[in-house]
Amino acid sequence: MTPGFMNRFYVPKENIGGGMIRVTDRDDVRHLTKVLRVRPGEHVFISDGEGRAYVAVLEGADARCASMKIKETLAEKVREQSLWRLALAVAVPKSTRFEEVVDKATQLGVDEIIPLITERTLVTGARVHHKMERYRRVMDAAAKQSGALFLPCLQEPVEFDVLLKERAGSYDLRLLPNLSSNSVALKDIFSRFSGGRILACIGPEGDFSPAEVDAALRAGFQGVSLGDSVLRVDTAAISVAAFIRIQLGRS
């Protein structure tokens, strides 16, 4: 049975066991039965956000719970075996647009989301920390809508200079979209990329400071251009994630 021809839905692994899958959140039940319009007897592709997937058939549902019987357990995927993995480090904007980044990045299969604090970021790391639970709820909702096989790893907020010094070196390809002259077209980067972990850092409104750009280039980042337009933070982040997914595919 081909999962591509079924509705896709994310269910936490705690609700999967004993040959059954149970959806116990009222909003999730409503989404499954009213939005996706899954009816008893219909098959659904279920993922647990950790690489395990199932084909299940809806046996019954009321306002409080939907029960599905597992018909097939699909081959487990391991995130580390993917040809490429993308981490998005995004300067958190003052508005609620970071929630859009989390939502769309989850749908696009981003592996890691890092809230970034830069010189020109207007919000503090403490403020971002207080919103992390909200971001996780947005991520869960996006996974349920898209049936994402993996949930992104949502990291705690980090200062840009700390990211450069302590974490950037673990990535195989480091990208810095920015407005300076030290940038090449994004598509040209991937003509010679053979796979591995990718880190793309998205700056705040007004871009990274010149000192930050210089520090990133010294740390092995490649400056890339996203075109002639000046994009908002959320637009730039989503554009990079979508481009990489289309360019490299998903394996």
LUMKOL-229087 format. One record per residue: x, y, z of N, C-alpha, C in turn; chain; residue in one letter. Coordinates in nm, 4 decimals. Each point is the difference from the previous one (the first is absolute). Example, Ala and Ser with C-alpha at 12.3 -4.5 7.8 and 13.67 -1.06 7.14 Angstrom:
n_u  n_v  n_w  ca_u  ca_v  ca_w  c_u  c_v  c_w  unit  code
1.3190  -0.5690  0.7800  -0.0890  0.1190  0.0000  0.0900  0.1200  0.0000  A  A
-0.0350  0.1050  -0.0720  0.0820  0.1190  0.0060  -0.0770  0.1090  0.0730  A  S
# end
This chain:
n_u  n_v  n_w  ca_u  ca_v  ca_w  c_u  c_v  c_w  unit  code
0.0853  -0.1191  0.0000  -0.0853  0.1191  0.0000  0.0890  0.1242  0.0000  A  M
-0.0289  0.0971  -0.0847  0.0874  0.1156  -0.0182  -0.0417  0.1149  0.0901  A  T
0.0872  0.0435  0.0988  -0.0366  0.1065  0.0910  -0.0352  0.1302  -0.0699  A  P
0.0569  0.0247  -0.1176  -0.0243  0.1263  -0.0678  -0.1446  0.0229  -0.0367  A  G
-0.0823  -0.1072  -0.0061  -0.1393  0.0138  -0.0376  -0.0920  0.0061  0.1213  A  F
0.0550  0.0169  0.1189  -0.0809  0.0063  0.1210  0.0159  0.1354  0.0673  A  M
-0.0958  0.0324  0.0860  0.0199  0.1114  0.0907  0.1153  -0.0334  0.0934  A  N
0.0776  0.1015  0.0342  0.1145  -0.0173  0.0897  -0.0307  0.0703  0.1310  A  R
0.0453  -0.0593  0.1103  -0.0293  0.0569  0.1308  0.1120  -0.0376  0.0959  A  F
0.0323  0.0926  0.0901  0.1020  -0.0228  0.1022  -0.0678  -0.0345  0.1321  A  Y
0.0490  -0.1058  0.0637  -0.0497  -0.0405  0.1310  0.1206  -0.0268  0.0894  A  V
0.0083  0.0604  0.1185  0.1134  -0.0270  0.0899  0.0129  -0.1487  0.0311  A  P
0.1245  -0.0446  0.0149  0.0253  -0.1430  0.0189  -0.0675  -0.0552  0.1255  A  K
-0.0282  0.0867  0.0985  -0.0654  -0.0453  0.1221  -0.1418  -0.0510  -0.0273  A  E
-0.0584  0.0397  -0.1125  -0.1367  -0.0404  -0.0337  -0.0026  -0.1173  -0.0981  A  N
0.1159  -0.0634  -0.0200  0.0093  -0.1119  -0.0938  0.0478  -0.1232  0.0758  A  I
-0.0743  -0.1080  -0.0109  0.0412  -0.1228  0.0681  -0.1101  -0.1039  0.0008  A  G
0.0392  -0.1262  0.0156  -0.0969  -0.1072  0.0048  -0.0784  -0.0171  -0.1282  A  G
0.0623  0.0373  -0.1115  -0.0670  -0.0125  -0.1285  -0.1023  0.1074  -0.0285  A  G
-0.0067  0.0998  0.0896  -0.0991  0.1062  -0.0151  0.0659  0.1379  0.0068  A  M
-0.0656  0.0970  -0.0614  0.0398  0.1398  0.0069  -0.1206  0.0782  0.0495  A  I
0.0194  0.0805  0.1033  -0.1106  0.0741  0.0593  0.0285  0.1498  -0.0041  A  R
-0.0947  0.0740  -0.0513  0.0057  0.1461  -0.0024  -0.0945  0.0482  0.1086  A  V
0.0558  0.0637  0.1040  -0.0800  0.0327  0.1179  -0.0210  0.1495  0.0213  A  T
0.0662  0.0828  -0.0777  -0.0204  0.1442  0.0101  -0.1217  0.0398  -0.0843  A  D
-0.0920  0.0747  0.0583  -0.1244  0.0339  -0.0699  0.0261  0.0751  -0.1305  A  R
0.0964  0.0938  0.0023  0.0304  0.0757  -0.1217  0.0568  -0.0918  -0.1077  A  D
0.0814  -0.0969  0.0409  0.0566  -0.0945  -0.0973  -0.1078  -0.0903  -0.0585  A  D
-0.0927  -0.0439  0.0853  -0.1100  -0.0824  -0.0497  -0.0818  0.0784  -0.1017  A  V
-0.0255  0.1263  0.0313  -0.0767  0.0827  -0.0926  0.0742  0.0171  -0.1327  A  R
0.1310  0.0229  0.0089  0.0777  0.0171  -0.1234  -0.0040  -0.1272  -0.0845  A  H
0.0136  -0.1136  0.0655  0.0018  -0.1268  -0.0718  -0.1348  -0.0284  -0.0673  A  L
-0.1087  0.0252  0.0715  -0.1314  -0.0414  -0.0497  -0.0762  0.1094  -0.0739  A  T
0.0255  0.1264  0.0357  -0.0757  0.1093  -0.0613  0.0778  0.0726  -0.1095  A  K
0.1321  0.0171  0.0226  0.0818  0.0703  -0.0996  0.0499  -0.0976  -0.1063  A  V
0.0651  -0.1080  0.0449  0.0472  -0.1006  -0.0953  -0.1130  -0.0903  -0.0486  A  L
-0.1103  -0.0020  0.0746  -0.1199  -0.0778  -0.0365  0.0289  -0.1498  -0.0128  A  R
0.0823  -0.0495  0.0898  0.0259  -0.1439  0.0027  -0.1220  -0.0697  0.0605  A  V
-0.0455  -0.1046  -0.0650  -0.1183  -0.0740  0.0435  0.0397  -0.1405  0.0470  A  R
-0.0812  -0.0619  0.0862  0.0290  -0.1382  0.0419  0.0191  -0.0914  -0.1205  A  P
0.1049  -0.0822  0.0071  0.0327  -0.0894  -0.1102  0.1040  0.0554  -0.0950  A  G
0.0298  0.1302  0.0101  0.1003  0.0609  -0.0885  0.1392  -0.0114  0.0611  A  E
0.1002  -0.0100  -0.0875  0.1391  -0.0138  0.0433  0.0655  0.1372  0.0152  A  H
0.0917  0.0079  0.0964  0.0723  0.1235  0.0300  0.1479  -0.0340  0.0174  A  V
0.0857  0.0863  -0.0519  0.1445  -0.0116  0.0227  0.0322  0.0747  0.1296  A  F
0.0541  -0.0697  0.0975  0.0290  0.0580  0.1311  0.1504  0.0019  0.0229  A  I
0.0525  0.1142  0.0458  0.1403  0.0082  0.0404  0.0065  0.0428  0.1456  A  S
0.1089  -0.0399  0.0673  0.0138  0.0339  0.1418  0.1010  0.1119  0.0244  A  D
0.0502  0.0617  -0.1073  0.0949  0.1098  0.0137  0.1420  -0.0431  0.0293  A  G
0.0231  -0.1322  0.0106  0.1340  -0.0503  0.0295  0.0458  -0.1026  -0.1027  A  E
-0.0650  -0.0006  -0.1174  0.0440  -0.0867  -0.1090  -0.0805  -0.1269  -0.0170  A  G
-0.0916  -0.0275  0.0928  -0.0844  -0.1182  -0.0133  -0.1324  0.0382  -0.0645  A  R
-0.0499  -0.0864  -0.0874  -0.1227  0.0296  -0.0735  -0.0849  -0.1252  -0.0134  A  A
-0.1299  0.0213  -0.0139  -0.0955  -0.1094  -0.0032  -0.1103  0.0303  -0.1005  A  Y
-0.0588  -0.1052  -0.0523  -0.1265  0.0102  -0.0710  -0.1059  -0.0522  0.0955  A  V
-0.0989  0.0824  0.0304  -0.1031  -0.0379  0.0956  -0.1376  0.0257  -0.0599  A  A
-0.0986  -0.0694  0.0523  -0.1374  0.0181  -0.0462  -0.0817  0.0540  0.1168  A  V
-0.0779  0.1027  -0.0273  -0.0838  0.0594  0.1033  -0.1148  -0.0947  0.0335  A  L
-0.0072  -0.0380  0.1276  -0.1060  -0.0907  0.0425  -0.1212  0.0751  0.0531  A  E
0.0243  0.1136  0.0643  -0.1120  0.0757  0.0539  0.0492  0.1279  0.0643  A  G
-0.0910  0.0956  0.0154  0.0364  0.1284  0.0598  -0.1240  0.0658  0.0592  A  A
0.0205  0.0677  0.1132  -0.1023  0.0896  0.0529  0.0680  0.1336  0.0248  A  D
-0.0617  0.0875  0.0744  0.0560  0.1342  0.0196  0.1287  -0.0024  0.0805  A  A
0.0237  -0.1065  0.0767  0.1133  -0.0038  0.0921  0.1150  -0.0879  -0.0445  A  R
-0.0255  -0.0992  -0.0844  0.1042  -0.0980  -0.0323  -0.0252  -0.0628  -0.1363  A  C
0.1094  -0.0258  -0.0700  -0.0056  -0.0755  -0.1255  0.0924  -0.1197  0.0147  A  A
-0.0484  -0.1178  -0.0382  0.0783  -0.1227  0.0117  0.0296  -0.0557  -0.1383  A  S
0.1278  -0.0350  -0.0215  0.0417  -0.0573  -0.1269  0.0752  -0.1294  0.0240  A  M
-0.0252  -0.0969  -0.0826  0.0703  -0.1287  0.0086  0.1163  0.0014  -0.0979  A  K
0.1182  -0.0384  0.0473  0.1185  -0.0042  -0.0852  -0.0117  -0.1178  -0.0965  A  I
0.0077  0.0300  -0.1292  -0.0059  -0.1048  -0.1024  0.1390  -0.0362  -0.0518  A  K
0.0911  0.0978  0.0061  0.1352  -0.0240  -0.0518  0.0979  0.0921  0.0714  A  E
0.1117  -0.0545  0.0432  0.1092  0.0798  0.0560  0.1055  0.0163  -0.1085  A  T
0.0268  0.1242  -0.0366  0.0925  0.0277  -0.1089  0.1442  0.0013  0.0496  A  L
0.0934  -0.0103  -0.0932  0.1422  -0.0015  0.0353  0.0368  0.1296  0.0723  A  A
0.0685  -0.0136  0.1128  0.0372  0.1164  0.0794  0.1106  0.0793  -0.0694  A  E
-0.0140  0.1315  0.0019  0.1021  0.0889  -0.0548  0.0857  0.0540  0.1145  A  K
0.1264  0.0207  -0.0270  0.0925  0.0559  0.0981  0.0477  0.1346  -0.0524  A  V
-0.0230  0.1048  0.0776  0.0331  0.1355  -0.0458  0.1464  0.0118  -0.0405  A  R
0.0868  -0.0647  0.0770  0.1439  0.0117  -0.0261  0.0432  -0.0651  -0.1313  A  E
-0.0863  -0.0835  -0.0570  0.0336  -0.0651  -0.1265  -0.0460  0.0800  -0.1219  A  Q
-0.0636  0.1141  0.0217  -0.0439  0.0832  -0.1116  0.1216  0.0562  -0.0736  A  S
-0.0149  0.0195  -0.1288  0.1091  0.0551  -0.0798  0.0373  0.1393  0.0470  A  L
-0.0991  0.0754  0.0449  0.0274  0.1337  0.0520  -0.0965  0.0305  0.1137  A  W
0.0469  0.0862  0.0885  -0.0829  0.0461  0.1115  0.0188  0.1498  0.0141  A  R
-0.1088  0.0717  0.0191  0.0038  0.1457  0.0021  -0.0351  0.0541  0.1375  A  L
0.0869  0.0876  0.0491  -0.0278  0.0778  0.1206  -0.0208  0.1450  -0.0411  A  A
-0.1091  0.0587  0.0447  -0.0282  0.1420  -0.0237  0.0204  0.0755  0.1305  A  L
0.0972  0.0904  0.0023  0.0190  0.0893  0.1135  -0.0558  0.1355  -0.0411  A  A
-0.1063  0.0426  0.0644  -0.0764  0.1151  -0.0486  -0.0067  0.1072  0.1079  A  V
0.0439  0.1215  -0.0358  -0.0124  0.1136  0.0915  -0.1474  0.0242  0.0295  A  A
-0.0348  -0.0009  0.1266  -0.1412  0.0057  0.0384  -0.0528  0.1414  -0.0180  A  V
-0.1017  0.0183  -0.0847  -0.0579  0.1332  -0.0189  -0.0880  0.0389  0.1184  A  P
-0.0298  0.1290  0.0092  -0.0758  0.0504  0.1141  -0.1450  -0.0453  -0.0051  A  K
-0.0536  -0.0197  -0.1189  -0.1394  -0.0390  -0.0148  -0.0143  -0.1510  0.0188  A  S
-0.1179  -0.0515  -0.0352  -0.0261  -0.1443  0.0128  0.0474  -0.0771  -0.1223  A  T
0.0785  0.0611  -0.0890  0.0360  -0.0679  -0.1241  0.0919  -0.1204  0.0222  A  R
0.0641  -0.0083  0.1161  0.0826  -0.1194  0.0248  -0.0873  -0.1250  0.0060  A  F
-0.1242  0.0144  0.0413  -0.0913  -0.1136  -0.0006  -0.0222  -0.0499  -0.1430  A  E
-0.0044  0.0922  -0.0957  -0.0119  -0.0400  -0.1403  0.1229  -0.0775  -0.0449  A  E
0.1162  0.0428  0.0468  0.1232  -0.0734  -0.0332  -0.0076  -0.1423  0.0528  A  V
-0.0403  -0.0157  0.1258  -0.0101  -0.1328  0.0604  -0.1011  -0.0857  -0.0761  A  V
-0.1139  0.0573  -0.0311  -0.1059  -0.0716  -0.0725  0.0499  -0.0485  -0.1361  A  D
0.0478  0.0919  -0.0814  0.0395  -0.0357  -0.1370  0.1258  -0.0868  -0.0009  A  K
0.0934  0.0238  0.0910  0.1215  -0.0821  0.0052  -0.0350  -0.1446  0.0338  A  A
-0.0963  -0.0196  0.0886  -0.0438  -0.1355  0.0328  -0.0593  -0.0684  -0.1222  A  T
-0.0854  0.0708  -0.0724  -0.0619  -0.0564  -0.1191  0.1031  -0.0325  -0.1074  A  Q
0.1070  0.0787  -0.0067  0.1011  -0.0176  -0.1034  0.1085  -0.1011  0.0382  A  L
-0.0115  -0.0606  0.1163  0.0950  -0.1040  0.0373  0.1319  0.0500  0.0547  A  G
0.0034  0.1225  0.0531  0.1216  0.0495  0.0642  0.0285  -0.0860  0.1227  A  V
0.1263  -0.0319  0.0232  0.0374  -0.0917  0.1078  0.0232  0.0693  0.1329  A  D
0.0394  0.1267  -0.0054  0.0358  0.0702  0.1233  -0.0363  0.1473  -0.0165  A  E
-0.0634  0.0567  0.1026  -0.0363  0.1416  0.0004  0.0676  0.0651  0.1200  A  I
0.0773  0.1053  -0.0275  0.0772  0.0655  0.1058  -0.0403  0.1475  0.0075  A  I
-0.0687  0.0425  0.1058  -0.0269  0.1433  0.0171  0.1318  0.0734  0.0239  A  P
0.0227  0.1039  -0.0775  0.1302  0.0672  -0.0020  -0.0134  0.1424  0.0540  A  L
0.0939  0.0364  0.0859  0.0071  0.1359  0.0541  0.1239  0.0673  -0.0579  A  I
-0.0197  0.1080  -0.0755  0.1108  0.0705  -0.0654  0.0112  0.1425  0.0546  A  T
0.0981  0.0739  -0.0514  0.0194  0.1379  0.0453  -0.1246  0.0856  -0.0226  A  E
-0.0713  -0.0263  -0.1097  -0.1144  0.0838  -0.0369  -0.1348  -0.0647  0.0317  A  R
0.0023  -0.1113  0.0704  -0.1257  -0.0623  0.0419  -0.0625  0.0839  0.1107  A  T
-0.1308  0.0238  -0.0112  -0.0678  0.0887  0.0937  -0.0590  -0.0726  0.1204  A  L
-0.0006  -0.1319  -0.0012  -0.0523  -0.0752  0.1138  0.1154  -0.0671  0.0735  A  V
-0.0203  -0.0286  0.1265  0.1036  -0.0617  0.0815  -0.0135  -0.1524  -0.0017  A  T
0.1090  -0.0658  0.0340  -0.0047  -0.1443  0.0095  -0.0990  -0.0471  0.1055  A  G
-0.0121  0.0760  0.1109  -0.0937  -0.0372  0.1061  -0.1440  0.0045  -0.0507  A  A
-0.0310  0.1006  -0.0804  -0.1356  0.0100  -0.0548  -0.0291  -0.1167  -0.0946  A  R
0.0979  -0.0353  -0.0812  -0.0179  -0.1136  -0.0910  -0.0179  -0.1289  0.0799  A  V
0.0775  -0.0155  0.1055  -0.0088  -0.1208  0.0836  -0.1417  -0.0184  0.0543  A  H
-0.0637  0.1085  0.0385  -0.1360  -0.0070  0.0550  -0.1018  -0.0432  -0.1053  A  H
0.0342  0.0135  -0.1276  -0.0929  -0.0358  -0.1067  0.0273  -0.1395  -0.0574  A  K
0.0970  -0.0711  0.0546  0.0387  -0.1279  -0.0599  -0.1143  -0.1012  0.0004  A  M
-0.0788  -0.0027  0.1046  -0.1114  -0.0945  0.0047  -0.1013  0.0322  -0.1088  A  E
-0.0223  0.1290  -0.0235  -0.0885  0.0410  -0.1087  0.0557  -0.0464  -0.1341  A  R
0.1285  0.0155  -0.0222  0.0615  -0.0443  -0.1257  -0.0134  -0.1513  -0.0170  A  Y
0.0116  -0.0750  0.1095  -0.0143  -0.1458  -0.0093  -0.1424  -0.0384  -0.0389  A  R
-0.0967  0.0739  0.0499  -0.1390  -0.0286  -0.0381  -0.0216  0.0286  -0.1483  A  R
0.0581  0.1088  -0.0493  -0.0084  0.0323  -0.1427  0.0642  -0.1104  -0.0824  A  V
0.1147  -0.0496  0.0457  0.0713  -0.1067  -0.0698  -0.0840  -0.1275  -0.0047  A  M
-0.0618  -0.0348  0.1121  -0.0851  -0.1189  0.0048  -0.1175  0.0136  -0.0960  A  D
-0.0617  0.1173  -0.0021  -0.1151  0.0218  -0.0887  0.0414  -0.0110  -0.1461  A  A
0.1173  0.0528  -0.0336  0.0482  -0.0086  -0.1380  0.0301  -0.1440  -0.0386  A  A
0.0535  -0.0776  0.0944  0.0291  -0.1407  -0.0271  -0.1282  -0.0782  -0.0238  A  A
-0.1043  0.0305  0.0772  -0.1276  -0.0686  -0.0186  -0.0619  0.0342  -0.1344  A  K
0.0170  0.1252  -0.0413  -0.0560  0.0419  -0.1289  0.0738  -0.0646  -0.1160  A  Q
0.1331  -0.0110  0.0120  0.0819  -0.0455  -0.1130  0.0363  -0.1479  0.0067  A  S
-0.0185  -0.0626  0.1167  0.0427  -0.1385  0.0146  0.1505  -0.0154  -0.0064  A  G
0.0728  0.0986  0.0532  0.1461  -0.0022  -0.0056  0.0553  -0.1267  0.0638  A  A
0.0954  -0.0633  -0.0662  0.0577  -0.1233  0.0519  0.0853  0.0271  0.1233  A  L
0.0677  0.1171  0.0009  0.0808  0.0399  0.1146  -0.0450  0.1371  0.0487  A  F
-0.0035  0.0163  0.1307  -0.0170  0.1330  0.0570  0.1363  0.0679  0.0050  A  L
0.0064  0.1297  -0.0285  0.1280  0.0688  0.0171  0.0431  -0.0005  0.1461  A  P
0.1286  0.0111  0.0205  0.0531  0.0225  0.1346  -0.0013  0.1506  0.0241  A  C
-0.0837  0.0449  0.0910  -0.0111  0.1430  0.0292  0.0953  0.0336  0.1135  A  L
0.1054  0.0740  -0.0334  0.1042  0.0320  0.0973  -0.0362  0.1235  0.0820  A  Q
0.0666  0.0133  0.1147  -0.0133  0.1215  0.0796  0.0687  0.1160  -0.0730  A  E
-0.0442  0.1249  0.0252  0.0624  0.1150  -0.0675  0.1484  0.0104  0.0308  A  P
0.0758  0.0468  -0.0994  0.1452  0.0086  0.0150  0.0495  0.1305  -0.0629  A  V
0.1012  0.0588  0.0624  0.0639  0.1202  -0.0555  0.0796  -0.0390  -0.1250  A  E
0.0023  0.0893  -0.0990  0.0657  -0.0299  -0.1262  0.1480  -0.0290  0.0189  A  F
0.0665  0.0775  0.0848  0.1444  -0.0236  0.0190  0.0263  -0.1339  0.0684  A  D
-0.0901  -0.0420  0.0884  0.0144  -0.1308  0.0635  -0.0191  -0.1108  -0.1030  A  V
-0.0975  0.0172  -0.0878  -0.0230  -0.0977  -0.1064  0.1244  -0.0149  -0.0865  A  L
0.0622  0.1117  -0.0364  0.1203  -0.0056  -0.0845  0.1142  -0.0729  0.0704  A  L
0.0196  0.0287  0.1273  0.1162  -0.0526  0.0716  -0.0175  -0.1447  0.0448  A  K
-0.1210  -0.0373  0.0389  -0.0181  -0.1277  0.0687  -0.0741  -0.1064  -0.0803  A  E
-0.0764  0.0397  -0.1021  -0.0852  -0.0995  -0.0641  0.0121  -0.0071  -0.1518  A  R
0.0361  0.1093  -0.0636  -0.0008  0.0030  -0.1468  0.0960  -0.1004  -0.0614  A  A
0.1088  -0.0297  0.0681  0.1009  -0.0892  -0.0557  -0.0465  -0.1420  -0.0222  A  G
-0.1127  -0.0390  0.0586  -0.0486  -0.1374  -0.0155  -0.0806  -0.0191  -0.1284  A  S
-0.0194  0.1066  -0.0769  -0.0773  -0.0086  -0.1242  0.0942  -0.0040  -0.1203  A  Y
-0.0413  -0.0751  -0.1024  0.0839  -0.0176  -0.1188  -0.0089  0.1184  -0.0954  A  D
-0.1148  0.0657  -0.0023  -0.0207  0.1155  -0.0868  -0.0675  0.1084  0.0818  A  L
0.0625  0.1192  0.0032  -0.0508  0.1103  0.0809  -0.0326  0.1173  -0.0918  A  R
-0.1256  0.0417  0.0030  -0.0484  0.1028  -0.0920  -0.0435  0.1239  0.0762  A  L
0.0331  0.1159  -0.0572  -0.0376  0.1279  0.0601  -0.0650  0.0897  -0.1060  A  L
-0.1299  -0.0129  -0.0217  -0.0685  0.0952  -0.0885  0.0148  0.1406  0.0567  A  P
0.0468  0.0926  -0.0828  0.0175  0.1369  0.0476  0.0046  0.0940  -0.1196  A  N
0.0024  0.1298  0.0290  -0.0099  0.1014  -0.1047  0.1352  0.0574  -0.0401  A  L
0.1092  -0.0549  0.0507  0.1315  0.0549  -0.0329  0.0446  -0.0458  -0.1382  A  S
0.1121  0.0532  -0.0438  0.0538  -0.0369  -0.1313  0.0731  -0.1343  0.0041  A  S
0.0229  -0.0531  0.1207  0.0704  -0.1286  0.0138  -0.0973  -0.1170  -0.0083  A  N
-0.0838  0.0003  -0.1032  -0.1043  -0.1018  -0.0118  -0.0056  -0.0538  -0.1418  A  S
-0.0350  -0.1288  -0.0106  -0.0214  -0.0627  -0.1299  -0.1424  -0.0526  -0.0038  A  V
-0.0477  -0.0324  -0.1168  -0.1357  -0.0522  -0.0136  -0.0130  -0.1329  0.0732  A  A
-0.1111  -0.0178  0.0684  -0.0214  -0.1212  0.0787  0.0091  -0.1253  -0.0860  A  L
-0.0519  0.0067  -0.1215  0.0004  -0.1180  -0.0873  0.1412  -0.0445  -0.0353  A  K
0.0945  0.0944  -0.0046  0.1375  -0.0361  -0.0361  0.0682  -0.0817  0.1091  A  D
-0.0421  0.0183  0.1243  0.0596  -0.0737  0.1113  -0.0251  -0.1497  -0.0147  A  I
-0.1206  -0.0353  -0.0419  -0.0394  -0.1408  0.0013  0.0444  -0.0761  -0.1242  A  F
0.0604  0.0685  -0.0951  0.0527  -0.0704  -0.1160  0.1200  -0.0861  0.0379  A  S
0.0600  0.0269  0.1159  0.1161  -0.0776  0.0450  -0.0191  -0.0601  0.1394  A  R
-0.1249  -0.0066  0.0454  -0.0290  -0.0554  0.1322  -0.0348  -0.1476  -0.0130  A  F
0.0701  -0.0860  0.0752  -0.0200  -0.1444  -0.0126  -0.0821  -0.0588  0.1138  A  S
-0.0389  0.0799  0.0966  -0.0815  -0.0487  0.1098  0.0625  0.0297  0.1352  A  G
-0.0826  -0.0081  0.1042  0.0473  0.0257  0.1354  -0.0927  0.0938  0.0746  A  G
0.0478  0.0504  0.1104  -0.0790  0.0906  0.0845  0.0172  0.1433  -0.0477  A  R
-0.1120  0.0694  -0.0136  -0.0016  0.1375  -0.0488  -0.0505  0.0914  0.1108  A  I
0.0680  0.1117  0.0194  -0.0455  0.1045  0.0921  -0.0198  0.1278  -0.0789  A  L
-0.1216  0.0531  0.0009  -0.0295  0.1274  -0.0649  -0.0434  0.0992  0.1065  A  A
0.0704  0.1120  0.0091  -0.0302  0.1034  0.0991  -0.0733  0.1157  -0.0684  A  C
-0.1163  0.0324  0.0521  -0.0835  0.1064  -0.0561  0.0050  0.1193  0.0936  A  I
0.0422  0.1157  -0.0534  0.0176  0.1191  0.0810  -0.1295  0.0728  0.0308  A  G
0.0081  0.1033  0.0824  -0.1175  0.0761  0.0408  -0.0394  0.1038  -0.1045  A  P
-0.1086  0.0721  0.0265  -0.0339  0.1147  -0.0846  0.1200  0.0958  0.0035  A  E
0.0469  0.0412  -0.1153  0.1194  0.0837  -0.0053  0.1277  -0.0790  -0.0189  A  G
-0.0107  -0.1327  -0.0065  0.1120  -0.0887  -0.0318  0.0961  -0.0156  0.1183  A  D
0.0947  -0.0897  -0.0150  0.1084  -0.0134  0.0960  0.0854  0.1268  -0.0038  A  F
0.0641  0.0298  0.1106  0.0925  0.1132  0.0014  0.1249  -0.0366  -0.0794  A  S
0.0736  0.1012  -0.0509  0.1249  -0.0308  -0.0715  0.0964  -0.0855  0.0825  A  P
0.0072  0.0262  0.1304  0.0898  -0.0791  0.0855  -0.0456  -0.1457  0.0061  A  A
-0.1313  -0.0218  0.0044  -0.0513  -0.1375  0.0041  0.0273  -0.0726  -0.1312  A  E
-0.0163  0.0700  -0.1121  0.0277  -0.0616  -0.1298  0.1473  -0.0401  -0.0073  A  V
0.0887  0.0905  0.0409  0.1435  -0.0306  -0.0030  0.0319  -0.1202  0.0891  A  D
-0.0575  -0.0035  0.1192  0.0265  -0.1102  0.0926  -0.0496  -0.1322  -0.0577  A  A
-0.1171  0.0020  -0.0642  -0.0543  -0.1228  -0.0581  0.0861  -0.0493  -0.1153  A  A
0.0463  0.0911  -0.0844  0.0847  -0.0400  -0.1121  0.1312  -0.0592  0.0500  A  L
0.0534  0.0551  0.1064  0.1228  -0.0540  0.0582  -0.0244  -0.1378  0.0618  A  R
-0.1259  -0.0253  0.0415  -0.0359  -0.1285  0.0609  -0.0373  -0.1046  -0.1039  A  A
0.0204  0.0319  -0.1275  -0.0248  -0.0993  -0.1044  -0.1352  0.0068  -0.0656  A  G
-0.0780  0.1046  0.0280  -0.1280  0.0165  -0.0670  0.0210  0.0509  -0.1423  A  F
-0.0921  -0.0339  -0.0867  -0.0010  0.0525  -0.1360  -0.1143  0.0995  -0.0123  A  Q
0.0347  0.1213  -0.0392  -0.1030  0.1011  -0.0193  -0.0809  -0.0299  -0.1244  A  G
-0.1326  0.0013  0.0118  -0.0862  -0.0284  -0.1139  -0.1042  0.1100  -0.0155  A  V
-0.0417  0.0171  -0.1238  -0.1012  0.1001  -0.0325  -0.1335  -0.0689  -0.0280  A  S
-0.1083  0.0642  0.0451  -0.1350  -0.0504  -0.0278  -0.0695  0.0858  -0.1053  A  L
0.0796  0.0756  -0.0763  -0.0583  0.0826  -0.1053  0.0073  0.1479  0.0331  A  G
-0.0629  0.0800  -0.0833  0.0097  0.1452  0.0137  -0.0926  0.0573  0.1064  A  D
-0.1070  -0.0704  0.0330  -0.0964  0.0520  0.0968  0.0510  -0.0172  0.1427  A  S
-0.0380  0.0927  0.0867  0.0289  -0.0111  0.1426  -0.1174  -0.0732  0.0636  A  V
0.0249  -0.1209  0.0471  -0.1066  -0.0852  0.0511  -0.0156  0.0142  0.1509  A  L
-0.1225  -0.0184  0.0467  -0.0222  -0.0072  0.1433  0.0621  -0.1293  0.0539  A  R
0.0206  -0.0028  0.1309  0.0661  -0.1150  0.0620  -0.0719  -0.1302  -0.0338  A  V
-0.1323  -0.0014  0.0191  -0.0733  -0.1242  -0.0232  0.0023  -0.0401  -0.1464  A  D
-0.0089  0.0981  -0.0899  0.0037  -0.0298  -0.1432  0.1353  -0.0584  -0.0394  A  T
0.1083  0.0587  0.0518  0.1344  -0.0490  -0.0323  0.0195  -0.1428  0.0508  A  A
-0.0426  -0.0275  0.1227  0.0173  -0.1335  0.0575  -0.0763  -0.1050  -0.0794  A  A
-0.1247  0.0301  -0.0314  -0.0826  -0.0958  -0.0738  0.0541  -0.0195  -0.1416  A  I
0.0481  0.1082  -0.0617  0.0552  -0.0094  -0.1355  0.1217  -0.0911  -0.0036  A  S
0.0886  0.0149  0.0972  0.1201  -0.0836  0.0049  -0.0377  -0.1466  0.0202  A  V
-0.0902  -0.0268  0.0939  -0.0402  -0.1386  0.0267  -0.0663  -0.0626  -0.1219  A  A
-0.0878  0.0761  -0.0656  -0.0699  -0.0531  -0.1176  0.0968  -0.0237  -0.1149  A  A
0.0936  0.0920  -0.0209  0.0969  -0.0158  -0.1089  0.0842  -0.1258  0.0208  A  F
0.0498  -0.0182  0.1223  0.0863  -0.1154  0.0266  -0.0780  -0.1298  -0.0165  A  I
-0.1228  -0.0020  0.0456  -0.0814  -0.1216  -0.0151  -0.0223  -0.0328  -0.1474  A  R
-0.0290  0.1019  -0.0792  -0.0236  -0.0236  -0.1439  0.1305  -0.0390  -0.0693  A  I
0.1086  0.0693  0.0354  0.1279  -0.0244  -0.0649  0.0565  -0.1381  0.0318  A  Q
-0.0117  -0.0430  0.1255  0.0644  -0.1237  0.0426  -0.0977  -0.1165  0.0126  A  L
-0.1290  0.0268  0.0012  -0.0956  -0.1064  0.0225  0.0037  -0.0427  0.1450  A  G
-0.0698  -0.1095  0.0330  -0.0019  -0.0493  0.1372  0.0173  -0.1499  -0.0024  A  R
0.1105  -0.0472  0.0550  0.0240  -0.1452  0.0018  0.0233  -0.0477  0.1401  A  S
# end
